[in-house]
Amino acid sequence: MSELAESMNAVEIAAPGGPQVLRLVRRPVPHPDAREVLVRVRAAGVNRPDILQRRGAYPPPPGASDVPGLELAGEVVQVGAEVTEWAAGDRVCALVSGGGYAEYALAPAVQCLPIPKGLSIEQAAALPETVFTVYYNVWERSRLQPGEWLLVHGGSSGIGTTAIVLAKAFGAHVVVTAGSDEKCCACLRLGADAAINYKREDFVAATLTATQGRGADVILDMVGGDYLARDIAAAAAEGRIAVIATQGGRTAEIDLAQLMGKRLMIGGSTLRPQTVKRKGEIAAALRRTIWPLIESQSLQIPIHAYFALAEAAQAHALMESGGHIGKIVLRT
């Protein structure tokens, strides 16, 4: 540790509130435990859970850093005593439970992945949170198959754009909802087969039209609330609905007869509270299945904007405005 600074810049949440509560502070550089690595962070992705944490609605799990930031990329500078798969100097991106908005951060070794060939560090920083989330919910839990239809709400978000490019790479058809014609056009350019402006169209009717009456085999829902009943109406027989956020509300009233008649499965999940072991298993699956696609340049996640670490408040304001298409990244 003698070659490292003792302190670092980090973004702190001064108190629950708006973007203005984010402030740049000096913090001690952390030390890795036996199965962790210390990463010199060069870039960190900004995600919706960071917004919720800043508002006081999504506290970090026990033992996690209170510094926001769930994904990062940089160079390994120190490894724990039991780490054998990484060494100082390795370029990695990682899923973390917190701490990404800083110059140095700890990451469990099994949650790190090599930066894909052909990608910059900044591009790699935009991968972990969304790719882990989409792969886990759409493929591991919902078992999307080639030729099936995937409906994604919030198609222009980081999660949404990731879901589009992954699903198309694996031979599925994709319908998305988005809040403007501009965002719908962006989703179509990424490969979506149909894009529905939910402010002007009923997504249930439009989904059934796009799928020629079949409905969506898998639905990735970041809205929740009254969308769930409409998801059921838009789903195909034997469909699977994955609820991963509740931006539209935490409660829903559904038609159980319709649920049973279509033989649907509804599931929900959050990634952050899961064990390091489980996240490591997802990372290993990504390295086998997704990383080769990225390195062959057949899969790219769009990045809307870059901000300096000291501009984290502006990055959050942009995300909350809904004006972005794709990911937002902080450079440290």
N, C-alpha and C positions, 0 to 999 in steps of 0.2 A: 504493500500500500504506500510505500515511501515515495514512489514516483507520481502518485495521485495527489491532487489538491485535497485538503481536509474539508472544504466546503464547496457548495455548488449553488447555481441558480435553480430555483424551483418555483412553480406556481402554486400558491396556497389559496384555499377558500377561507376568507377572513370570517365570514358568517354566512348562513343561508341567505340567498337573495339573487339578484340579477347579475348580469355579466360583470358589473362594476366591482363585485366582491372578490374577483380574482386579482391577486396581487403577486408581483415578483418579489421573492424573498431569498435570503441565503439559508441553506440547510446543510447539516453535516452530510458528507458522502457516506452512504450506507455500506455495510460489510456483508458479504454473502454468507449464508449458512452453508452447511455441508453439501446440499443438493441444489444450490443456486449459483447463478453467475451474476457478476456485476457488469452492466453494459454502459459504455459511454454513448448516451443517446444522441443521435443526430437528427432524428425526426420522430414525431409522435402523432398518431391519428386522433382526431376529435370525433366523438360519438355521442349519440343521444343519451346514454347512461351518464356521461360526464355532466350533461345539463341537469339531469335529475339529481345527481350527487350535489351539484352546486346549489340547487334549490333546497337541499335537506331532505329529499324524498328517496334517496338511494344510498344509504351509508355504506362505506366499505366493510367487507366482512372482517371478523376478528383476525388480527395479525397483519392485515394489509395496510399499506401506506395510505395516509389521508390525502396525499397529493393525488389529484385526478389524473386520468390517462390510463386506458386499458390496452393500448397497443403501441409498440415502439420499434425502432430499428437503429442499429449502430454497431459498434465493435465491442466484443468481449474484452474486458481489461483485467478481470480477476475471476477465478473459478473456485468453488467450494471444494473441500477436501475429498468429497466422494464423486465429484464430477469427472467423467472420463470422455464424454462425447464432444466437449468443446475445450478450446484453449485460447489463451490471450491472443488477440489479433483476428479471431474469426468474426466475420460479418454476419450478423443475425438479425432477424425480426422476431418479435415475441409477443404472445398474449400474456398480460399481467393483470393482477387484481387491483392495481393502483400504482401510482408513482411515475407514470409516463411523461408527465409535464415537468421534466427536470433534465439536468445535464447528465446525471447518472441515475440508474435505476436497477433494482434487483429483479431477476426473472428466474422462475424455476427452470432448471436445465431442460427438462422434458417438454416445456412449453415453448422452447426456442426452435426456430427453423432457419436454415441457411437462406440468405437473400438470393432469390432466384437469379440465374444468369440473365443478363440483359436488362435488369431493373436497377434503377437508382435506389439509394437508401431511402429517399423521400417516397418513392413509389412503393417500396417494400413496407414502409410504416403504415400504409393504408390497407394492408392485407389482413392481419391476424384477426381482429375483432369481427369483421364482417364475414370473412371466409370461414372461420370457425363456426360462427352462428348459422350461416346459411347451410354449410355442409351438414352440420349436426342435425338441424331441424328438417331440411328438405330431403336429404338422402338417408342418414342413419335412422331417423325417427319416422319420417313420412314415406320413405322408400320410393321416391320418384323414379319412374322407369322411362327409357327412351320411347318416344312416341306419345307419352302422356302430356296432359295440359297442366301447367302451373299458373296459378293466379297469384300475383304479388301486389299487395297494397303498398303504396309509397314507392312506386317503381323508380323514381328519380333520386331517391335517397342513397346513402352508401350501401345499406343492406339491399335495397332494391336493384341498384345497378349491378351489384355483385351477383345477385340471384339470376338476373337476366343472362349475364355472360356465362355463368356456370351451367345453367340449365341448357342453354343453346349448345355449349360445348359437349354436353352429354346426350344430345339428341332429343331433347324435350321441346314442346311448344310452350310459348310464354304469352300470357295476357297480363297487363299491368294496369293499375290505376294511378293517376297523377293529377295534380291540381291546376294545370294550365296546358294549353295547346303546345307551348314551347317545351314543357317537360315531357309531354307525350311524344313529340317529335324526337327528342333526345333519346327516349327509350326505344323508339323504333330504329333509330340509327345504331343503337347497341345490339339490335337483333330481335327485339320483342316482335311477336307476330301480330299483336293488336295492343293498342294503348287507349285507355278510356279516361276522358276528362270527367272525374267524378262530380265536378261542380255543374256539369251540363248534362250528364247522362246517368242513367241508372246502371250501376255496374253489374247487377244481376242479369238484366235483360241483355246488356252488351256482351257479357261473358258467354251467355247461352248462344247468342248470335255468332260470336267468333268461333265457338267450338261446335257449331252446327247442331246445337241442341244437347250436346253431350254433357256440358258442364266441366268444371275444373276438377282434375283428379287430386291435386294437392293445392292447398291455399295457404300462403304465408301471410299472416295477419299481424300487423304492428299496431292496429287501431283498437281492436277489442270493442267493448261497449255494444251498441246496437248493430255494429257490423257483423257480429257473430251470427245472428239470425239470418242476415242476408247472405253470409258465407254459405250457410246450410242450403239456402235456396239456389245458390250459384254452383254448388258442388255436384260432381258426377256421382253416380252410384258407386259404392265402395270408396268414396273419396276420403281424404285425410286433411284435416284442418290443423295447422300449427299456429298457436297464438304465442307471440314472443314479446309483445308490449301492449300497453293499455292506454295509448294516447287518447282514445275516445271514451274511456271509462272502464272501471273495474268490474262492473256487473252487467249481466245480459239476461234477457228473457228469450227462450228459444222454443220452437215447436218440436217436442220430443217425438211426435208421430212422424214428422218429416225426417228427423234424425234416424229413427229406426227403419223407416221405409226405404231410405237410401243406403242403409247399413254403413253409416259414416263413423269415423273415429275423430275425436277432438282431443288434441293434446296441447300442453303448454310447457314452457321451459324458460329458465334463465341460465345463463352460462357462468356468470361470475361466482356464484356460491358453490359450484361443483368442485370436486376434489382435484388436487394436482394430478393424481393418477389418471382420473378420467380425462382431463384436458390433455394430458400427455398422450393418451390413446388416440384422441382426435387429431392431435398434431402429427402422430405417426401415419394416420390414414391420409391426411392432407399431403404429406410428403410423398406418399405412394401414388396418389390419384390426381391431385391438383397441381402440384409443383411441376411435373413434366409438361402439363398444358401451358403453364405460364412461361416456362423456359423455351417452349417451341413458338412463343409469341402468338398463340391462338387464343389467349385469354389475357385481357388487360382491364384493370379497374380504373375508371375515369376519376381524375382528381380535379375538383372545381377550383380550389384556391389554396395558397400557402400563406402562412403567417409566421412571424417571429414568435419565440416563446413569450416575450414581453407583450405580445399582442393577443394573448389568449382570450381576453375579454371581447375583442373584435371578432375573433373566430367563433365564439359562442353566440354573439349577436347575429352573425350571419346564419348559423345553423338554426337559431330560433326564428329567424325571419322566413325560413323556408325558401330562400332564394337560391339555394345551391343545387347543383345537379352532380351527384357523385360525392366523393370524399373531400374532407377539409383536413389539412395537415399543418402541424406546427414544426418549424425548424428551430433547433436549439443551438 
